[in-house]
């Protein structure tokens, strides 16, 4: 005789839901790496470093400091932009900062 739970296809875990600490850490970092690895970008924008990352609300831009901290860059990047469109967008925003020493926007 099959139980009602088994007839609906649910499976009870053999280890009662306990995971080793290393498994928890690995699974969380794997999830973050898979989701965020391609969503963090670093640019040299005419000699100025700007980091961009995708958040739940869209894109967020940051200026990294010498001390390792970062501050918001006060740049609005449309959330519908794909990662490959951001360099051109930053170039359009900051084209007045171009110089002979720093003539382009580069992905780092």
N, CA, C and O atoms as a GROMACS GRO file, in nm:
protein
  432
    1UNK      N    1   0.083  -0.118   0.000
    1UNK     CA    2   0.000   0.000   0.000
    1UNK      C    3   0.088   0.125   0.000
    1UNK      O    4   0.178   0.136   0.083
    2UNK      N    5   0.064   0.215  -0.090
    2UNK     CA    6   0.143   0.339  -0.102
    2UNK      C    7   0.083   0.448  -0.015
    2UNK      O    8  -0.039   0.458  -0.002
    3UNK      N    9   0.167   0.527   0.043
    3UNK     CA   10   0.115   0.637   0.124
    3UNK      C   11   0.070   0.750   0.032
    3UNK      O   12   0.108   0.756  -0.084
    4UNK      N   13  -0.011   0.837   0.087
    4UNK     CA   14  -0.062   0.949   0.009
    4UNK      C   15   0.052   1.039  -0.036
    4UNK      O   16   0.051   1.090  -0.148
    5UNK      N   17   0.148   1.060   0.050
    5UNK     CA   18   0.263   1.144   0.017
    5UNK      C   19   0.341   1.086  -0.100
    5UNK      O   20   0.378   1.159  -0.191
    6UNK      N   21   0.365   0.957  -0.099
    6UNK     CA   22   0.440   0.893  -0.205
    6UNK      C   23   0.364   0.895  -0.337
    6UNK      O   24   0.426   0.898  -0.443
    7UNK      N   25   0.232   0.892  -0.333
    7UNK     CA   26   0.155   0.891  -0.456
    7UNK      C   27   0.162   1.024  -0.530
    7UNK      O   28   0.134   1.029  -0.649
    8UNK      N   29   0.198   1.130  -0.462
    8UNK     CA   30   0.209   1.262  -0.526
    8UNK      C   31   0.350   1.290  -0.576
    8UNK      O   32   0.376   1.400  -0.625
    9UNK      N   33   0.438   1.197  -0.564
    9UNK     CA   34   0.571   1.211  -0.620
    9UNK      C   35   0.673   1.281  -0.532
    9UNK      O   36   0.786   1.302  -0.576
   10UNK      N   37   0.637   1.319  -0.408
   10UNK     CA   38   0.736   1.385  -0.324
   10UNK      C   39   0.831   1.281  -0.266
   10UNK      O   40   0.793   1.167  -0.242
   11UNK      N   41   0.954   1.322  -0.246
   11UNK     CA   42   1.055   1.231  -0.195
   11UNK      C   43   1.111   1.289  -0.066
   11UNK      O   44   1.147   1.406  -0.060
   12UNK      N   45   1.117   1.205   0.038
   12UNK     CA   46   1.174   1.251   0.164
   12UNK      C   47   1.325   1.235   0.160
   12UNK      O   48   1.373   1.132   0.112
   13UNK      N   49   1.400   1.331   0.207
   13UNK     CA   50   1.545   1.319   0.205
   13UNK      C   51   1.594   1.213   0.304
   13UNK      O   52   1.535   1.194   0.410
   14UNK      N   53   1.700   1.146   0.267
   14UNK     CA   54   1.755   1.042   0.353
   14UNK      C   55   1.829   1.100   0.472
   14UNK      O   56   1.835   1.037   0.578
   15UNK      N   57   1.886   1.220   0.458
   15UNK     CA   58   1.965   1.276   0.566
   15UNK      C   59   1.887   1.375   0.651
   15UNK      O   60   1.947   1.450   0.728
   16UNK      N   61   1.756   1.378   0.640
   16UNK     CA   62   1.668   1.463   0.720
   16UNK      C   63   1.698   1.611   0.705
   16UNK      O   64   1.665   1.690   0.794
   17UNK      N   65   1.759   1.651   0.596
   17UNK     CA   66   1.782   1.792   0.568
   17UNK      C   67   1.909   1.850   0.624
   17UNK      O   68   1.933   1.970   0.606
   18UNK      N   69   1.991   1.773   0.690
   18UNK     CA   70   2.116   1.826   0.745
   18UNK      C   71   2.224   1.824   0.639
   18UNK      O   72   2.239   1.727   0.566
   19UNK      N   73   2.300   1.933   0.631
   19UNK     CA   74   2.410   1.941   0.536
   19UNK      C   75   2.536   1.979   0.612
   19UNK      O   76   2.531   2.051   0.712
   20UNK      N   77   2.648   1.930   0.565
   20UNK     CA   78   2.774   1.971   0.625
   20UNK      C   79   2.797   2.118   0.593
   20UNK      O   80   2.748   2.169   0.492
   21UNK      N   81   2.870   2.186   0.680
   21UNK     CA   82   2.898   2.329   0.663
   21UNK      C   83   2.962   2.357   0.527
   21UNK      O   84   2.926   2.455   0.461
   22UNK      N   85   3.055   2.273   0.485
   22UNK     CA   86   3.122   2.295   0.356
   22UNK      C   87   3.024   2.284   0.240
   22UNK      O   88   3.041   2.352   0.139
   23UNK      N   89   2.923   2.198   0.252
   23UNK     CA   90   2.823   2.186   0.146
   23UNK      C   91   2.737   2.311   0.138
   23UNK      O   92   2.703   2.356   0.028
   24UNK      N   93   2.702   2.369   0.252
   24UNK     CA   94   2.623   2.491   0.253
   24UNK      C   95   2.702   2.603   0.190
   24UNK      O   96   2.652   2.674   0.104
   25UNK      N   97   2.826   2.620   0.233
   25UNK     CA   98   2.910   2.727   0.180
   25UNK      C   99   2.928   2.710   0.029
   25UNK      O  100   2.916   2.807  -0.046
   26UNK      N  101   2.956   2.589  -0.016
   26UNK     CA  102   2.979   2.566  -0.158
   26UNK      C  103   2.853   2.593  -0.238
   26UNK      O  104   2.859   2.654  -0.345
   27UNK      N  105   2.738   2.548  -0.188
   27UNK     CA  106   2.616   2.567  -0.265
   27UNK      C  107   2.579   2.714  -0.274
   27UNK      O  108   2.531   2.758  -0.379
   28UNK      N  109   2.600   2.792  -0.168
   28UNK     CA  110   2.571   2.935  -0.174
   28UNK      C  111   2.667   3.006  -0.268
   28UNK      O  112   2.624   3.089  -0.349
   29UNK      N  113   2.794   2.975  -0.259
   29UNK     CA  114   2.891   3.043  -0.346
   29UNK      C  115   2.873   3.002  -0.491
   29UNK      O  116   2.891   3.084  -0.580
   30UNK      N  117   2.838   2.875  -0.517
   30UNK     CA  118   2.812   2.832  -0.653
   30UNK      C  119   2.694   2.908  -0.711
   30UNK      O  120   2.697   2.949  -0.828
   31UNK      N  121   2.590   2.927  -0.632
   31UNK     CA  122   2.473   3.000  -0.681
   31UNK      C  123   2.509   3.145  -0.711
   31UNK      O  124   2.468   3.198  -0.814
   32UNK      N  125   2.584   3.208  -0.623
   32UNK     CA  126   2.623   3.347  -0.647
   32UNK      C  127   2.717   3.358  -0.766
   32UNK      O  128   2.703   3.448  -0.848
   33UNK      N  129   2.815   3.267  -0.776
   33UNK     CA  130   2.907   3.272  -0.887
   33UNK      C  131   2.835   3.254  -1.019
   33UNK      O  132   2.863   3.326  -1.115
   34UNK      N  133   2.743   3.161  -1.026
   34UNK     CA  134   2.672   3.137  -1.150
   34UNK      C  135   2.584   3.254  -1.190
   34UNK      O  136   2.569   3.282  -1.309
   35UNK      N  137   2.528   3.322  -1.092
   35UNK     CA  138   2.438   3.432  -1.122
   35UNK      C  139   2.513   3.562  -1.144
   35UNK      O  140   2.475   3.641  -1.230
   36UNK      N  141   2.618   3.586  -1.067
   36UNK     CA  142   2.681   3.717  -1.068
   36UNK      C  143   2.811   3.724  -1.145
   36UNK      O  144   2.857   3.835  -1.175
   37UNK      N  145   2.873   3.613  -1.178
   37UNK     CA  146   3.005   3.619  -1.241
   37UNK      C  147   3.002   3.703  -1.368
   37UNK      O  148   3.092   3.785  -1.389
   38UNK      N  149   2.904   3.685  -1.453
   38UNK     CA  150   2.898   3.760  -1.577
   38UNK      C  151   2.827   3.894  -1.559
   38UNK      O  152   2.815   3.970  -1.655
   39UNK      N  153   2.780   3.923  -1.440
   39UNK     CA  154   2.705   4.045  -1.415
   39UNK      C  155   2.786   4.152  -1.341
   39UNK      O  156   2.730   4.254  -1.301
   40UNK      N  157   2.914   4.130  -1.323
   40UNK     CA  158   3.001   4.231  -1.264
   40UNK      C  159   3.104   4.271  -1.368
   40UNK      O  160   3.179   4.188  -1.418
   41UNK      N  161   3.106   4.399  -1.398
   41UNK     CA  162   3.193   4.449  -1.504
   41UNK      C  163   3.280   4.561  -1.449
   41UNK      O  164   3.237   4.639  -1.364
   42UNK      N  165   3.402   4.568  -1.498
   42UNK     CA  166   3.494   4.677  -1.461
   42UNK      C  167   3.537   4.748  -1.587
   42UNK      O  168   3.577   4.685  -1.685
   43UNK      N  169   3.530   4.880  -1.584
   43UNK     CA  170   3.563   4.960  -1.701
   43UNK      C  171   3.669   5.063  -1.668
   43UNK      O  172   3.675   5.115  -1.556
   44UNK      N  173   3.750   5.093  -1.765
   44UNK     CA  174   3.836   5.211  -1.764
   44UNK      C  175   3.765   5.310  -1.856
   44UNK      O  176   3.767   5.295  -1.978
   45UNK      N  177   3.703   5.410  -1.795
   45UNK     CA  178   3.625   5.508  -1.871
   45UNK      C  179   3.708   5.634  -1.882
   45UNK      O  180   3.706   5.720  -1.794
   46UNK      N  181   3.782   5.644  -1.993
   46UNK     CA  182   3.869   5.758  -2.020
   46UNK      C  183   3.961   5.786  -1.902
   46UNK      O  184   3.979   5.902  -1.862
   47UNK      N  185   4.020   5.680  -1.848
   47UNK     CA  186   4.116   5.693  -1.739
   47UNK      C  187   4.057   5.683  -1.600
   47UNK      O  188   4.131   5.687  -1.502
   48UNK      N  189   3.928   5.671  -1.589
   48UNK     CA  190   3.862   5.663  -1.459
   48UNK      C  191   3.799   5.525  -1.445
   48UNK      O  192   3.728   5.480  -1.536
   49UNK      N  193   3.822   5.457  -1.335
   49UNK     CA  194   3.769   5.323  -1.314
   49UNK      C  195   3.626   5.330  -1.265
   49UNK      O  196   3.596   5.402  -1.170
   50UNK      N  197   3.538   5.254  -1.330
   50UNK     CA  198   3.398   5.243  -1.288
   50UNK      C  199   3.360   5.096  -1.290
   50UNK      O  200   3.380   5.027  -1.390
   51UNK      N  201   3.305   5.048  -1.179
   51UNK     CA  202   3.256   4.911  -1.168
   51UNK      C  203   3.105   4.914  -1.183
   51UNK      O  204   3.037   5.002  -1.129
   52UNK      N  205   3.052   4.818  -1.257
   52UNK     CA  206   2.908   4.809  -1.280
   52UNK      C  207   2.865   4.667  -1.246
   52UNK      O  208   2.930   4.570  -1.285
   53UNK      N  209   2.755   4.656  -1.175
   53UNK     CA  210   2.702   4.523  -1.146
   53UNK      C  211   2.551   4.525  -1.154
   53UNK      O  212   2.486   4.625  -1.125
   54UNK      N  213   2.497   4.411  -1.194
   54UNK     CA  214   2.351   4.399  -1.203
   54UNK      C  215   2.296   4.367  -1.065
   54UNK      O  216   2.347   4.281  -0.993
   55UNK      N  217   2.190   4.439  -1.030
   55UNK     CA  218   2.118   4.414  -0.906
   55UNK      C  219   1.976   4.373  -0.941
   55UNK      O  220   1.941   4.363  -1.059
   56UNK      N  221   1.895   4.350  -0.841
   56UNK     CA  222   1.756   4.314  -0.867
   56UNK      C  223   1.680   4.429  -0.933
   56UNK      O  224   1.583   4.406  -1.006
   57UNK      N  225   1.723   4.552  -0.908
   57UNK     CA  226   1.655   4.669  -0.964
   57UNK      C  227   1.708   4.708  -1.101
   57UNK      O  228   1.643   4.787  -1.171
   58UNK      N  229   1.821   4.657  -1.142
   58UNK     CA  230   1.883   4.696  -1.269
   58UNK      C  231   2.034   4.700  -1.254
   58UNK      O  232   2.092   4.614  -1.188
   59UNK      N  233   2.097   4.798  -1.314
   59UNK     CA  234   2.242   4.813  -1.306
   59UNK      C  235   2.278   4.917  -1.201
   59UNK      O  236   2.210   5.018  -1.188
   60UNK      N  237   2.386   4.892  -1.127
   60UNK     CA  238   2.439   4.987  -1.029
   60UNK      C  239   2.585   5.011  -1.062
   60UNK      O  240   2.660   4.917  -1.088
   61UNK      N  241   2.625   5.137  -1.059
   61UNK     CA  242   2.764   5.175  -1.089
   61UNK      C  243   2.833   5.223  -0.962
   61UNK      O  244   2.772   5.289  -0.878
   62UNK      N  245   2.961   5.189  -0.951
   62UNK     CA  246   3.040   5.224  -0.833
   62UNK      C  247   3.176   5.274  -0.875
   62UNK      O  248   3.230   5.235  -0.979
   63UNK      N  249   3.232   5.362  -0.792
   63UNK     CA  250   3.369   5.408  -0.810
   63UNK      C  251   3.452   5.347  -0.698
   63UNK      O  252   3.427   5.375  -0.580
   64UNK      N  253   3.551   5.263  -0.731
   64UNK     CA  254   3.633   5.203  -0.627
   64UNK      C  255   3.733   5.304  -0.571
   64UNK      O  256   3.789   5.386  -0.644
   65UNK      N  257   3.754   5.297  -0.440
   65UNK     CA  258   3.850   5.386  -0.377
   65UNK      C  259   3.984   5.318  -0.358
   65UNK      O  260   3.997   5.197  -0.378
   66UNK      N  261   4.083   5.395  -0.320
   66UNK     CA  262   4.218   5.343  -0.297
   66UNK      C  263   4.218   5.245  -0.179
   66UNK      O  264   4.296   5.150  -0.177
   67UNK      N  265   4.131   5.270  -0.082
   67UNK     CA  266   4.125   5.186   0.039
   67UNK      C  267   4.047   5.056   0.020
   67UNK      O  268   4.031   4.980   0.115
   68UNK      N  269   3.998   5.029  -0.101
   68UNK     CA  270   3.924   4.907  -0.128
   68UNK      C  271   3.774   4.922  -0.115
   68UNK      O  272   3.699   4.834  -0.156
   69UNK      N  273   3.729   5.032  -0.058
   69UNK     CA  274   3.586   5.058  -0.048
   69UNK      C  275   3.537   5.115  -0.181
   69UNK      O  276   3.616   5.160  -0.264
   70UNK      N  277   3.409   5.111  -0.199
   70UNK     CA  278   3.353   5.168  -0.320
   70UNK      C  279   3.234   5.255  -0.284
   70UNK      O  280   3.166   5.231  -0.184
   71UNK      N  281   3.211   5.354  -0.367
   71UNK     CA  282   3.098   5.444  -0.344
   71UNK      C  283   3.010   5.446  -0.468
   71UNK      O  284   3.058   5.422  -0.578
   72UNK      N  285   2.882   5.475  -0.451
   72UNK     CA  286   2.794   5.481  -0.567
   72UNK      C  287   2.843   5.588  -0.665
   72UNK      O  288   2.886   5.696  -0.623
   73UNK      N  289   2.836   5.560  -0.793
   73UNK     CA  290   2.888   5.651  -0.895
   73UNK      C  291   2.785   5.752  -0.943
   73UNK      O  292   2.820   5.839  -1.024
   74UNK      N  293   2.662   5.746  -0.897
   74UNK     CA  294   2.558   5.840  -0.939
   74UNK      C  295   2.539   5.840  -1.090
   74UNK      O  296   2.522   5.945  -1.152
   75UNK      N  297   2.542   5.721  -1.148
   75UNK     CA  298   2.520   5.704  -1.291
   75UNK      C  299   2.396   5.616  -1.306
   75UNK      O  300   2.388   5.508  -1.248
   76UNK      N  301   2.300   5.663  -1.384
   76UNK     CA  302   2.180   5.584  -1.410
   76UNK      C  303   2.202   5.505  -1.539
   76UNK      O  304   2.220   5.563  -1.646
   77UNK      N  305   2.200   5.373  -1.527
   77UNK     CA  306   2.214   5.284  -1.643
   77UNK      C  307   2.080   5.214  -1.661
   77UNK      O  308   2.032   5.148  -1.569
   78UNK      N  309   2.019   5.227  -1.778
   78UNK     CA  310   1.888   5.163  -1.799
   78UNK      C  311   1.892   5.013  -1.772
   78UNK      O  312   1.984   4.945  -1.817
   79UNK      N  313   1.795   4.961  -1.699
   79UNK     CA  314   1.797   4.819  -1.661
   79UNK      C  315   1.784   4.724  -1.780
   79UNK      O  316   1.822   4.607  -1.769
   80UNK      N  317   1.730   4.770  -1.891
   80UNK     CA  318   1.713   4.682  -2.006
   80UNK      C  319   1.842   4.662  -2.086
   80UNK      O  320   1.845   4.579  -2.178
   81UNK      N  321   1.947   4.737  -2.053
   81UNK     CA  322   2.074   4.721  -2.124
   81UNK      C  323   2.136   4.586  -2.096
   81UNK      O  324   2.130   4.536  -1.983
   82UNK      N  325   2.194   4.528  -2.197
   82UNK     CA  326   2.274   4.406  -2.181
   82UNK      C  327   2.416   4.448  -2.145
   82UNK      O  328   2.453   4.564  -2.164
   83UNK      N  329   2.494   4.355  -2.094
   83UNK     CA  330   2.630   4.385  -2.049
   83UNK      C  331   2.716   4.442  -2.161
   83UNK      O  332   2.798   4.530  -2.136
   84UNK      N  333   2.699   4.394  -2.283
   84UNK     CA  334   2.783   4.442  -2.394
   84UNK      C  335   2.746   4.582  -2.442
   84UNK      O  336   2.821   4.640  -2.520
   85UNK      N  337   2.635   4.638  -2.397
   85UNK     CA  338   2.594   4.774  -2.436
   85UNK      C  339   2.644   4.881  -2.340
   85UNK      O  340   2.638   5.000  -2.372
   86UNK      N  341   2.692   4.841  -2.225
   86UNK     CA  342   2.725   4.938  -2.121
   86UNK      C  343   2.849   5.020  -2.155
   86UNK      O  344   2.854   5.139  -2.125
   87UNK      N  345   2.950   4.960  -2.217
   87UNK     CA  346   3.071   5.034  -2.252
   87UNK      C  347   3.038   5.150  -2.346
   87UNK      O  348   3.086   5.262  -2.326
   88UNK      N  349   2.956   5.125  -2.446
   88UNK     CA  350   2.918   5.231  -2.539
   88UNK      C  351   2.838   5.340  -2.468
   88UNK      O  352   2.857   5.459  -2.494
   89UNK      N  353   2.749   5.299  -2.377
   89UNK     CA  354   2.669   5.393  -2.300
   89UNK      C  355   2.757   5.482  -2.213
   89UNK      O  356   2.739   5.603  -2.209
   90UNK      N  357   2.855   5.420  -2.143
   90UNK     CA  358   2.947   5.500  -2.060
   90UNK      C  359   3.029   5.595  -2.146
   90UNK      O  360   3.057   5.708  -2.106
   91UNK      N  361   3.068   5.549  -2.264
   91UNK     CA  362   3.141   5.637  -2.356
   91UNK      C  363   3.058   5.756  -2.398
   91UNK      O  364   3.109   5.868  -2.408
   92UNK      N  365   2.929   5.735  -2.423
   92UNK     CA  366   2.840   5.845  -2.460
   92UNK      C  367   2.823   5.943  -2.344
   92UNK      O  368   2.819   6.064  -2.366
   93UNK      N  369   2.813   5.891  -2.222
   93UNK     CA  370   2.796   5.978  -2.106
   93UNK      C  371   2.919   6.062  -2.076
   93UNK      O  372   2.908   6.181  -2.044
   94UNK      N  373   3.037   6.001  -2.087
   94UNK     CA  374   3.160   6.067  -2.043
   94UNK      C  375   3.253   6.107  -2.157
   94UNK      O  376   3.373   6.123  -2.135
   95UNK      N  377   3.202   6.123  -2.279
   95UNK     CA  378   3.288   6.152  -2.393
   95UNK      C  379   3.368   6.282  -2.377
   95UNK      O  380   3.473   6.297  -2.439
   96UNK      N  381   3.319   6.374  -2.296
   96UNK     CA  382   3.392   6.499  -2.275
   96UNK      C  383   3.518   6.478  -2.192
   96UNK      O  384   3.605   6.565  -2.189
   97UNK      N  385   3.530   6.365  -2.125
   97UNK     CA  386   3.649   6.334  -2.046
   97UNK      C  387   3.759   6.268  -2.129
   97UNK      O  388   3.867   6.242  -2.077
   98UNK      N  389   3.733   6.240  -2.255
   98UNK     CA  390   3.833   6.176  -2.341
   98UNK      C  391   3.952   6.269  -2.361
   98UNK      O  392   3.938   6.391  -2.370
   99UNK      N  393   4.070   6.208  -2.366
   99UNK     CA  394   4.193   6.284  -2.390
   99UNK      C  395   4.285   6.200  -2.478
   99UNK      O  396   4.256   6.084  -2.507
  100UNK      N  397   4.395   6.260  -2.519
  100UNK     CA  398   4.489   6.183  -2.601
  100UNK      C  399   4.553   6.071  -2.519
  100UNK      O  400   4.590   5.968  -2.576
  101UNK      N  401   4.565   6.088  -2.390
  101UNK     CA  402   4.620   5.984  -2.304
  101UNK      C  403   4.519   5.872  -2.277
  101UNK      O  404   4.558   5.756  -2.267
  102UNK      N  405   4.391   5.907  -2.266
  102UNK     CA  406   4.283   5.811  -2.239
  102UNK      C  407   4.171   5.833  -2.340
  102UNK      O  408   4.072   5.898  -2.309
  103UNK      N  409   4.185   5.779  -2.461
  103UNK     CA  410   4.087   5.808  -2.566
  103UNK      C  411   3.966   5.715  -2.572
  103UNK      O  412   3.874   5.740  -2.650
  104UNK      N  413   3.963   5.608  -2.492
  104UNK     CA  414   3.858   5.508  -2.507
  104UNK      C  415   3.801   5.461  -2.374
  104UNK      O  416   3.852   5.493  -2.267
  105UNK      N  417   3.694   5.384  -2.386
  105UNK     CA  418   3.636   5.309  -2.273
  105UNK      C  419   3.674   5.166  -2.294
  105UNK      O  420   3.647   5.108  -2.400
  106UNK      N  421   3.738   5.106  -2.194
  106UNK     CA  422   3.785   4.967  -2.206
  106UNK      C  423   3.722   4.882  -2.097
  106UNK      O  424   3.707   4.926  -1.983
  107UNK      N  425   3.687   4.761  -2.133
  107UNK     CA  426   3.645   4.662  -2.035
  107UNK      C  427   3.770   4.600  -1.975
  107UNK      O  428   3.856   4.551  -2.047
  108UNK      N  429   3.780   4.604  -1.843
  108UNK     CA  430   3.899   4.550  -1.775
  108UNK      C  431   3.878   4.406  -1.737
  108UNK      O  432   3.968   4.344  -1.679
   0.00000   0.00000   0.00000
